[in-house]
Amino acid sequence: MQPAQVEFSRPLPADRVPRDGSVENIAADPKELAALATRLDVPVLHSLTAELRAEPWRGGGLRITGRFKADLDQDCVVSLDRFRDTVEGTVERIYLPQTAVATSEDDDADHLVDGIADLGELVTETLALALDPYPRKPGASFEGAEFGAESAPASFAGLAALRQRGGETKR
């Protein structure tokens, strides 16, 4: 079985991180950006960068925290216009050795694979969760639509009238 192909890989061996931690700055190159745009289903990904702090965590694990920033194009769900957008967010993840037993604090922990945490994949997953599934271009709105208004569609108006009359039918 072959491992899954990762578009943006930045492996960090846990044993390389010093006791007081390290700062890891990563950025996707043009080829990786194109592959990530396809994976994330966005028209164009112009840049993806992250500044992460890696710290040793409980007997061979790692705690990764930091921020990411993505510059990308999206298609507006209202107007279908393409627009440029920036998505920023925080990253926080704990990695444990595969032999470690997770405590209740570590319920969300991932496992290190061969002692390595992939920072690129971590940032990609976090970006995927931060993307708006229904992106809207600034200023775009539905014309003539009132959200939250209670109105029965015209096709059901006859049924509503029938219900109010107590079920009598007129022919």
N, C-alpha and C positions, 0 to 999 in steps of 0.2 A: 504494500500500500504506500503510495507516494504522499508526502506531506502537501497540504494545501499551498498554493502559490500565494504569497503575500506581496501586494503591490508596493508597499512602503515599509521596508524592514530596517530597523535600527536595533540590532541585538545588544543587550547589556548584560554581560556575565555578572552574576551576583557577587562572585568572589573578587571582582575588580573594583567594587565600590568601597572606598575607605570608610573607616569607623565614623568619621564626622560627616560622611555623605559626600555627594558630588552634584554639580550642576551639569545637566546635559541639554545642549541646544541642538535641536534637529530641524531640518527643512527638507521638503520633498523636491526632487529635481524634476525637470520638464517631463521626462518619460514617466516617472512615478505619478505626477499630477494628472497626466492623460489617462493612465490606468485607473487611478482613484476616481476620476470624474465618471468613468464608465461604471465602476463598482457602486458609487454613491448615487448614480442616476441624476447627475447634474450636467448641464450643457458644457460648462468649462470650469475647471478649478485652476485659478491663476497662481495661487500660492497656499502653502500650508506649512506653518512653523509652530514650534513649541519650545518653551523653556521649562524644563522639568528638574525637580530635585529628587535624587535617589538617596535613600537612607537604609542602612541595614535594619532588618526587622526580625525579631524572634528566631534565633537559631538558623541562620542561613537564608532567610527571606529578604524581601525588599519592600519598602514603602515608597511609592512614586507619587509626587504631588507636583502641581504646576499649572500652567496656562497654555492654551493653544489659540491660534488665530488662523482663519481660512478666508481667503479672498476668492469669490466664486460668482459665476453667473447662475441665475435661476429663471425659470419660466413662471410667470404670474398665472395663478389659477383663475383670476378674474378676467384679465384682458388678453392673456396668452403672450404678452410682451416679454421679451427677455430683459432682465435687469441685473445690475451688479450688486452684490451684497457682501457683507462681512459677517462671519459667524465667529464668535469668541466664546471661550468657556474654560472651566476649570477641569483639571484632571486629578483624580485621586484613586489609587488602586494599590492593593497589597498582594504581593506574590509570595507564596510559601513553597518550600521544597516539596516534592511529591510525597515524601515520607512523613511530612509534618501532619500533626493532628490539629485541625482548626478549632479554636475556642469560639465561644459565642461572639466575641469581638471580631473574629476573622471569618464570619459566615460568608462574606462576599469575596473572599480571597480567591485568586487564581493560582494555578500551580506554575512554578518555574519549569520550563522544558529543557532538560539537560543543563540545569543551573542558569538558564538565560531568560530574561524578560525582554520581550520585543517592544521597545518604546514606540516604534512607528505604527505597529498594529494597535497598540493602546490608544494612541492619538486618533487613528482612523476610526476605531470603534466609538470613541467619545464624540468625535465630530458627527458620525452617522446618527447618534442619538440626539444631538443638538440641532440637526437640520429640521426646519419647519416642513411637515409633510404637505402643507398647503401654502406655499410661499405666495405672498401678495406684494406686488410692487407698491412702493409708497404712493399714497394718493389714489390707488385703484379702489373702486367700489362698485357694487352691483347697483345699477340704476333701476329705480322703480320697485325695488324689493324692500319690504319692511320686515326685519328680523324680530321675532318675538311676538308679532301680532297674531292674535287668534282669529283665523278666518278659515272657513271650510272651503275647499276647492269647489268650483262650480259643478263638477261632475257628481259631487255627493250632496248637492243642495236638495235634490228631490228626496233623497233618503232621509236627510235631516228633517224635512217638512213632514214626511210620513211618520217619523218617530214622534214628532210633536203632536200629531193628530191621533196618536194612540194606535197606530198600525192599520188604520183604514186605508184601503186603496181606492182610487178613482180611475175609472176607465172611460 
